[in-house]
Amino acid sequence: MRALHPGVKTAVEVHPEAVTNPQMALASYAEDVLELRRSRADYIAVAASSSPAAVMGKAAELIRGDRLLLVVDPSDKASVRGVTLPSGMGLIYREKSGQARLTNQGR
């Protein structure tokens, strides 16, 4: 992909357990956040479904720099309201299930 589109930015999404319980995530999902830090992915996205604040703090410790994205469900906006994101961390909202997907024409 990088050969065809050198300017494209990529992200790898991992389960929250990859941050909160790395051994279980490695065994269950084959996800290793420490290994991802050395990858060529531009961003590491951590899904934070149940307690974004807890996942966010641990993720910021493991993934340094401005490569970290916290992925939350749009219905959970209240759970991240008032929480200060660490410097360099991005916040994105997961697409609502059942909603029409965006296309090039429907941005």
C-alpha positions in Angstrom: 0.0 0.0 0.0 2.8 2.4 0.8 4.4 1.8 -2.6 1.2 2.8 -4.4 0.2 5.6 -2.0 3.3 6.9 -0.1 1.4 9.7 1.7 -1.3 7.5 3.1 -1.6 7.3 6.9 -2.4 3.9 8.5 -3.7 2.9 11.9 -3.8 -0.5 13.6 -6.7 -0.9 16.1 -6.1 -3.1 19.1 -8.5 -4.4 21.8 -8.4 -2.6 25.2 -6.9 -5.7 26.7 -3.8 -5.1 24.7 -3.2 -2.2 27.0 -4.8 -3.3 30.3 -3.9 -7.1 30.1 -1.1 -7.5 27.6 -0.5 -11.2 28.3 -4.2 -12.1 27.7 -4.3 -10.0 24.5 -1.2 -11.7 23.2 -2.7 -15.1 23.8 -6.2 -14.4 22.7 -5.8 -11.9 19.9 -2.1 -12.1 19.0 -1.9 -8.3 19.7 1.3 -6.9 21.2 1.3 -3.1 21.8 5.1 -3.1 22.6 5.8 -4.7 19.2 3.4 -2.3 17.5 5.5 0.6 18.8 8.2 -0.5 16.4 5.9 -1.0 13.5 5.6 1.3 10.5 1.9 2.0 11.3 1.4 5.8 11.7 -1.1 5.4 14.5 -2.1 2.8 17.1 -5.9 3.0 17.9 -7.1 1.6 21.2 -10.8 0.7 21.5 -12.0 1.9 24.8 -15.5 0.6 25.3 -16.1 0.3 29.0 -13.8 2.7 30.9 -12.0 5.1 28.5 -10.2 6.9 31.4 -8.5 3.8 32.7 -7.5 2.6 29.2 -6.3 6.0 28.2 -3.9 6.4 31.1 -2.3 3.0 30.6 -2.2 3.4 26.8 -0.4 6.8 27.2 2.3 5.0 29.3 2.8 2.2 26.8 2.5 4.2 23.6 4.6 7.4 23.7 4.5 10.2 21.3 1.7 11.4 19.0 0.7 8.0 17.5 -2.1 7.1 19.9 -5.8 7.3 19.1 -8.5 6.5 21.6 -11.6 4.9 19.9 -14.9 5.4 21.7 -18.5 4.6 20.8 -20.6 7.7 19.9 -23.1 6.8 22.6 -20.3 6.9 25.2 -19.5 10.6 24.8 -20.4 11.2 28.4 -17.7 8.8 29.6 -15.0 10.9 28.0 -16.5 14.3 28.8 -14.3 16.2 31.3 -11.4 13.8 30.8 -8.2 15.5 29.8 -6.4 13.7 27.0 -2.6 13.3 27.4 -0.6 15.5 25.0 -0.4 14.0 21.6 -3.4 11.6 22.0 -6.2 11.7 19.5 -9.9 10.9 20.1 -12.1 9.4 17.4 -15.6 8.1 17.5 -16.5 4.7 16.1 -19.0 4.6 13.4 -22.5 3.8 14.7 -23.6 0.3 13.8 -26.4 0.0 11.3 -25.6 3.5 9.9 -24.9 3.8 6.2 -21.2 3.8 5.5 -19.5 6.8 4.1 -18.2 6.6 0.5 -16.1 8.9 -1.6 -19.3 10.7 -2.7 -21.0 10.7 0.8 -18.3 12.3 2.9 
